[in-house]
Every structure is written in C-alpha cells, then in structure tokens.
C-alpha cells in the first residue's frame, strides 16, 4: 500500500514545526499582553451546535462524523431510497468537526457562564476543519489563532483588536493592510437599493467581488432574485469608499448611518495611530453571525506586488451568537489569525530569521 495523507492535510518536518511554533508564540505573547486568557474546546461538536451558523455555503463545508456502531441501523430509510442526502445525514450523524473557533466559543460561554466573569477575554489556538477544495493557502485541516471578548458592546474592544492585529504582524515582519467595514453599512446598501429583504443574498454576492469581479457580482445578485437595476445601484454605491461621501446616499437610513458612526468612533479611539487600517466598503465577510464591524487582513501589495495570497486574518462583531444557545443579550467581538497562510507567506518571502 502506498502511504498518503488525506487531501488538504500535510506533514511537517522539525524545521517547519519550529517555524510554526515561532508564529504561535508571537501571537500568544501579544494576546497575553492585552489580557486575554487561554481556553480549549473539543475538536468535535454536536452538529446542532454547528449547523445554521455559517450560512448555506459554510454548512456544506462541515465535516460530519458518523454515529458509532451500525450507523445505518438508525438511518432514515425513506431518505436513503430517495437519495435525500440532507435527511440521511441527520439520521446517521450527530457530530461534526468544528468549522471555526467562534461558534464553539459561544457554546462554551453559555455552558460555563457561572465560572467566568463578563466581559470575558479569551484566546484560543487550535485546529479547525473545512471540507473545502484544497489549493494554495486553503487546507482542510488548519490552525486558527483567535482572540474574542464577550459581554460588552463597547467599541473600545474593536479598537483593541485592530491594535493586536497591527502589533502581531509588525513583530512577524509582515507588511499588511487591515480592512474595516460594518455590516450595518452593508445593510444601508440594501436599504438604499430597496432590497433589505434580500440582504444576505446581496452580502454573499459582494463577498465574491475579488474573485468574480463587478459583472460577476451583478450576475450573482440577479441569480439571487435581485433585479439588474437594484444590483447596479449596489455596485454604484460600492464605489464610494469614503465615509463622508457615503453619508449623502445614506441620509435618513438608520442602520447605514449607525454603521458609519461606529467606524468613525473606532477611528477616533485609534487617533490615526495605525497607517495599516483602511475603510473598505466592499468588505462583506459572508458568515451569518456578524452584526457590526468586520475586519480582514491582507498583504500590502504595494510592498509585495508579486505575492498572491488571500486574507491572512479576519473577524468582527456578533451581537447575539450566544442567544441561539439560550443566553440572550451577550455581545461579542473577535479576530482570527490564519496561521497556515501566515506560515506560507513567511516561507515565500523568507521572513523567518
């Protein structure tokens, strides 16, 4: 038998492990400096915990774990006969591998609420799993390094997390752009175009702008039942990549104006101390649970024009993720570092000492 590893996974030799541990140590050091505490959660979660939190695309990428023993004994026979995979899965699989660290963290907060004090600042460095098509910078098993705060809606924490991003990448020697937007601003786009009832459909299309271009986004929106005129209106507004310019079409739009106000507050807290930070109106972050400010970190292509890599970090505000587990009114915000992509970038650019 020829030995192999599952697609989307890889072995690491000692020199590679040492480099990866170096990345983890820098990130962990900064997390601790800002007062974040470590936790760990299981690799497997109940599928009921994971499903419905990431949107339809995220749900498709969940790894399901078969029930123990004779799993077909409890299978939905009608679903098997009809080849209805969704119903079959629900009858033969009750667990799945975690897709990210944020949803398990929300579950953790609810289950351990009597043992933690709010606001609770945690960091977590563990593996996650996605049944994605493997390619450069995209794996099926990879590490995320997360820092989150739950129990406060203060925008001071958004500012703090942006500082954490900037400090980590400076210590690693990587020049980056930290992009910021707000889901309320995206909702303002939907308000202005008259498609608030299709907000998620619009957001999922905008999230693909870098991959499929403007014409592709319009086609995607039209396929999602948004008229061509409404889709074009959204694309026109996406050209206003300035908060002051955006205030004109957003006049009278409550959610959109609130989003602008929140970003201006964060920028005020930071007092122009981070040249890496940039407002980007087209930043969407397709995950369902984001409700406020959202972040994404990309390489500064003015410094690395020949290096192609997707985002190496991302995150945002989620107002009521714990509510789906029975604890309402607990807002949270967090960021994640894509350790695998950071490692690949540092190897390519020869940034390890």
C-alpha positions as CSV (number, residue, x, y, z in Angstrom):
1,X,0.0,0.0,0.0
2,X,1.3,3.4,-0.9
3,X,1.2,5.7,2.2
4,X,-0.6,9.0,1.9
5,X,-2.4,11.7,3.9
6,X,-6.0,12.9,3.3
7,X,-6.2,15.7,0.8
8,X,-6.0,19.2,2.3
9,X,-3.7,18.0,5.2
10,X,0.1,17.8,5.4
11,X,3.0,16.6,7.5
12,X,5.6,19.0,9.0
13,X,9.2,18.2,9.5
14,X,11.1,19.5,12.6
15,X,12.3,22.8,10.9
16,X,8.8,23.5,9.8
17,X,7.3,22.8,13.2
18,X,9.9,25.1,14.8
19,X,8.9,27.9,12.5
20,X,5.2,27.3,13.1
21,X,5.7,27.3,16.8
22,X,7.5,30.7,16.4
23,X,4.4,32.1,14.8
24,X,2.2,30.8,17.5
25,X,4.5,32.1,20.3
26,X,4.4,35.7,18.8
27,X,0.6,35.6,18.5
28,X,0.2,34.2,22.0
29,X,2.6,36.7,23.5
30,X,0.6,39.6,22.1
31,X,-2.8,38.1,23.3
32,X,-1.4,37.8,26.8
33,X,-0.1,41.3,26.7
34,X,-3.7,42.6,26.2
35,X,-5.1,40.4,29.0
36,X,-6.6,37.5,27.1
37,X,-6.9,34.1,28.8
38,X,-6.5,30.7,27.1
39,X,-9.3,28.2,26.7
40,X,-9.7,25.0,24.7
41,X,-12.8,23.3,23.2
42,X,-13.3,19.8,21.7
43,X,-12.4,19.0,18.1
44,X,-15.9,17.5,17.7
45,X,-19.1,19.4,18.4
46,X,-22.7,18.4,18.1
47,X,-23.9,19.1,14.6
48,X,-26.8,21.0,16.1
49,X,-24.2,23.4,17.6
50,X,-22.5,24.0,14.2
51,X,-25.3,24.0,11.6
52,X,-27.1,27.1,10.6
53,X,-24.4,29.5,11.9
54,X,-22.2,29.9,8.9
55,X,-24.7,30.3,6.0
56,X,-25.6,27.7,3.4
57,X,-22.1,27.6,2.0
58,X,-20.5,27.1,5.4
59,X,-22.9,24.3,6.2
60,X,-21.9,22.4,3.1
61,X,-18.2,22.5,4.2
62,X,-18.8,20.9,7.6
63,X,-17.2,17.6,8.2
64,X,-19.7,15.2,9.6
65,X,-18.8,12.3,11.9
66,X,-20.8,9.0,11.5
67,X,-22.6,7.7,14.6
68,X,-20.8,4.9,16.4
69,X,-21.6,1.3,15.7
70,X,-24.1,0.3,13.0
71,X,-25.0,3.8,11.9
72,X,-27.2,2.6,9.1
73,X,-29.5,0.8,11.6
74,X,-30.9,4.2,12.6
75,X,-30.8,5.7,9.1
76,X,-33.9,7.3,7.6
77,X,-34.9,4.5,5.1
78,X,-37.1,6.8,3.0
79,X,-34.3,9.3,2.7
80,X,-32.0,6.5,1.6
81,X,-34.4,5.3,-1.0
82,X,-34.9,8.8,-2.3
83,X,-31.2,9.7,-2.2
84,X,-32.0,12.7,0.0
85,X,-28.5,13.3,1.5
86,X,-29.6,16.0,3.9
87,X,-32.1,13.8,5.7
88,X,-29.8,10.8,5.6
89,X,-27.1,12.8,7.3
90,X,-29.3,14.0,10.1
91,X,-30.2,10.4,10.9
92,X,-26.7,8.9,10.7
93,X,-24.5,11.7,12.1
94,X,-25.0,13.7,15.3
95,X,-21.4,15.2,15.5
96,X,-19.1,17.2,13.3
97,X,-15.6,18.6,13.3
98,X,-15.5,22.3,14.3
99,X,-15.6,24.7,11.3
100,X,-14.2,27.6,13.3
101,X,-13.4,28.6,16.9
102,X,-16.1,31.3,17.3
103,X,-19.3,29.2,17.4
104,X,-17.8,26.7,19.8
105,X,-16.7,29.6,22.0
106,X,-20.3,30.9,22.1
107,X,-21.4,27.5,23.2
108,X,-18.6,27.4,25.8
109,X,-19.7,30.8,27.2
110,X,-23.3,29.6,27.7
111,X,-22.2,26.3,29.3
112,X,-19.6,27.9,31.6
113,X,-21.3,31.3,32.3
114,X,-21.2,30.7,36.1
115,X,-17.4,30.1,36.0
116,X,-16.3,33.2,34.0
117,X,-16.7,37.0,34.6
118,X,-18.0,39.2,31.9
119,X,-16.6,40.9,29.9
120,X,-14.5,37.7,29.3
121,X,-11.4,38.0,27.1
122,X,-10.2,34.7,25.7
123,X,-7.7,33.4,23.2
124,X,-7.6,30.0,21.6
125,X,-5.1,28.4,19.3
126,X,-6.4,25.1,17.9
127,X,-7.1,23.3,14.6
128,X,-10.3,23.6,12.6
129,X,-11.7,21.6,9.7
130,X,-13.4,22.5,6.4
131,X,-14.4,20.3,3.5
132,X,-13.1,22.9,1.1
133,X,-11.3,22.3,-2.2
134,X,-7.6,22.3,-1.3
135,X,-5.4,24.8,-3.1
136,X,-2.5,27.1,-2.1
137,X,-3.3,28.8,1.2
138,X,-6.5,26.7,1.6
139,X,-6.5,23.5,3.6
140,X,-9.0,21.1,5.1
141,X,-7.2,21.0,8.4
142,X,-5.6,24.2,9.7
143,X,-4.9,26.2,12.8
144,X,-6.8,29.4,13.8
145,X,-5.5,31.7,16.4
146,X,-8.5,33.6,17.9
147,X,-9.0,36.4,20.4
148,X,-12.5,37.3,21.4
149,X,-14.3,39.5,24.0
150,X,-17.9,38.7,25.1
151,X,-20.1,40.6,27.5
152,X,-19.6,44.1,26.3
153,X,-20.8,46.2,23.3
154,X,-18.0,48.8,23.8
155,X,-16.3,49.8,20.5
156,X,-13.1,50.1,22.5
157,X,-12.7,46.4,22.0
158,X,-12.8,46.7,18.2
159,X,-10.0,49.3,18.5
160,X,-8.0,47.0,20.8
161,X,-8.3,44.0,18.4
162,X,-7.2,46.2,15.5
163,X,-4.1,47.1,17.6
164,X,-3.5,43.4,18.3
165,X,-3.5,42.7,14.5
166,X,-1.1,45.6,13.9
167,X,1.3,44.5,16.7
168,X,1.4,40.8,15.7
169,X,2.2,41.5,12.1
170,X,4.8,44.1,12.9
171,X,6.5,41.5,15.2
172,X,6.4,38.9,12.4
173,X,7.8,41.4,9.9
174,X,4.8,41.2,7.5
175,X,3.5,44.4,5.9
176,X,-0.3,44.3,5.8
177,X,-3.4,46.3,5.2
178,X,-6.1,45.9,7.9
179,X,-9.5,46.5,6.2
180,X,-12.6,47.5,8.2
181,X,-16.3,47.8,7.3
182,X,-19.5,47.4,9.2
183,X,-22.4,45.0,8.4
184,X,-24.8,48.0,9.2
185,X,-23.2,49.8,6.3
186,X,-23.9,46.8,4.1
187,X,-27.4,46.8,5.3
188,X,-27.5,50.5,4.3
189,X,-26.6,49.5,0.8
190,X,-29.6,47.1,0.8
191,X,-31.8,49.9,2.2
192,X,-30.7,52.4,-0.5
193,X,-31.3,49.8,-3.2
194,X,-34.7,48.7,-1.7
195,X,-33.6,45.1,-1.1
196,X,-33.4,44.8,2.7
197,X,-35.4,41.5,2.4
198,X,-32.6,40.1,0.3
199,X,-29.7,41.4,2.5
200,X,-28.0,38.1,2.9
201,X,-28.2,37.3,-0.8
202,X,-26.7,40.7,-1.6
203,X,-23.9,40.2,1.0
204,X,-23.0,36.8,-0.3
205,X,-22.6,38.2,-3.8
206,X,-20.5,41.2,-2.6
207,X,-18.2,38.8,-0.7
208,X,-17.1,37.3,-4.0
209,X,-16.2,40.7,-5.6
210,X,-12.4,39.9,-5.5
211,X,-13.0,36.5,-7.2
212,X,-15.6,37.2,-9.8
213,X,-15.4,41.0,-10.5
214,X,-18.2,43.6,-10.8
215,X,-20.0,41.9,-13.7
216,X,-19.9,38.6,-11.8
217,X,-21.3,40.1,-8.7
218,X,-24.2,41.6,-10.7
219,X,-24.9,38.2,-12.3
220,X,-24.8,36.6,-8.9
221,X,-27.3,39.0,-7.5
222,X,-29.6,38.7,-10.4
223,X,-29.5,34.9,-9.9
224,X,-30.5,35.5,-6.3
225,X,-33.7,37.3,-7.3
226,X,-32.3,40.9,-7.2
227,X,-33.2,43.0,-10.2
228,X,-30.4,44.2,-12.5
229,X,-31.2,47.8,-11.7
230,X,-31.0,47.2,-7.9
231,X,-27.8,45.2,-8.4
232,X,-26.3,48.1,-10.4
233,X,-27.4,50.5,-7.6
234,X,-25.4,48.5,-5.1
235,X,-22.3,48.4,-7.3
236,X,-22.5,52.2,-7.8
237,X,-22.6,52.7,-4.0
238,X,-19.6,50.4,-3.6
239,X,-17.5,53.0,-5.5
240,X,-18.0,55.4,-2.5
241,X,-15.0,54.2,-0.5
242,X,-15.1,57.2,1.8
243,X,-17.2,57.6,4.9
244,X,-18.1,61.3,4.2
245,X,-19.1,60.6,0.6
246,X,-21.3,57.7,1.9
247,X,-23.3,60.0,4.2
248,X,-25.1,61.6,1.3
249,X,-26.9,58.5,-0.1
250,X,-27.3,57.2,3.4
251,X,-29.2,60.3,4.7
252,X,-32.2,59.1,6.6
253,X,-31.1,55.4,6.6
254,X,-30.9,54.5,10.3
255,X,-28.8,51.3,10.0
256,X,-26.4,52.6,7.4
257,X,-25.8,55.9,9.4
258,X,-25.2,53.8,12.6
259,X,-22.6,51.8,10.8
260,X,-20.7,54.9,9.7
261,X,-20.9,56.3,13.2
262,X,-19.4,53.1,14.7
263,X,-16.4,53.1,12.4
264,X,-15.8,56.8,13.0
265,X,-15.8,56.1,16.7
266,X,-13.2,53.3,16.3
267,X,-11.0,55.6,14.2
268,X,-11.3,58.3,16.8
269,X,-10.2,55.9,19.6
270,X,-7.2,54.9,17.5
271,X,-6.4,58.5,16.7
272,X,-4.8,57.7,13.3
273,X,-2.1,55.7,15.0
274,X,-2.4,52.8,12.6
275,X,-1.5,53.6,9.0
276,X,-2.3,49.9,8.1
277,X,-6.0,50.5,8.8
278,X,-8.3,51.3,5.8
279,X,-12.0,51.5,5.4
280,X,-13.2,49.1,2.6
281,X,-16.9,49.3,1.8
282,X,-16.9,46.1,-0.3
283,X,-15.6,44.0,2.6
284,X,-18.5,41.7,3.4
285,X,-17.4,38.6,5.4
286,X,-20.0,36.0,4.3
287,X,-20.6,34.4,7.7
288,X,-24.2,34.8,9.0
289,X,-23.4,35.7,12.6
290,X,-21.6,39.1,12.1
291,X,-23.8,42.1,13.0
292,X,-21.4,45.1,13.4
293,X,-17.8,46.0,12.5
294,X,-16.0,43.4,10.4
295,X,-12.2,43.1,9.7
296,X,-10.0,41.4,7.2
297,X,-6.2,41.4,6.9
298,X,-4.4,41.2,3.6
299,X,-0.8,41.6,2.4
300,X,0.2,45.1,1.4
301,X,0.6,44.5,-2.3
302,X,2.5,47.8,-2.7
303,X,5.3,46.0,-0.8
304,X,4.7,42.5,-2.1
305,X,3.4,43.0,-5.7
306,X,4.2,39.5,-6.8
307,X,2.8,37.6,-3.9
308,X,-0.7,36.3,-4.3
309,X,-2.5,35.2,-1.1
310,X,-6.0,35.6,0.2
311,X,-6.8,37.1,3.6
312,X,-4.5,36.1,6.5
313,X,-6.9,37.2,9.2
314,X,-10.5,38.2,9.7
315,X,-13.2,38.8,12.3
316,X,-16.0,41.0,13.5
317,X,-18.8,41.8,16.0
318,X,-21.5,39.3,16.7
319,X,-24.3,40.7,18.9
320,X,-26.2,37.6,19.9
321,X,-24.4,34.5,18.9
322,X,-24.9,33.1,22.4
323,X,-28.6,33.6,22.0
324,X,-29.0,30.5,19.9
325,X,-27.7,28.5,22.9
326,X,-30.1,30.2,25.3
327,X,-28.2,33.2,26.6
328,X,-29.5,36.4,25.2
329,X,-28.1,39.9,25.2
330,X,-24.4,38.9,25.3
331,X,-22.5,40.8,22.6
332,X,-19.1,39.7,21.4
333,X,-16.3,40.7,19.0
334,X,-13.2,38.8,17.9
335,X,-10.5,38.4,15.4
336,X,-8.7,35.3,13.9
337,X,-5.2,34.8,12.5
338,X,-4.9,32.3,9.6
339,X,-1.7,30.6,10.8
340,X,-1.3,28.4,7.8
341,X,-1.4,31.3,5.3
342,X,0.9,33.3,7.5
343,X,3.4,30.4,7.6
344,X,3.2,30.0,3.8
345,X,3.7,33.8,3.3
346,X,6.7,33.9,5.6
347,X,8.3,30.9,3.8
348,X,7.7,32.5,0.4
349,X,9.1,35.9,1.5
350,X,11.9,34.4,3.5
351,X,10.8,36.3,6.7
352,X,11.9,33.6,9.2
353,X,15.2,34.6,11.0
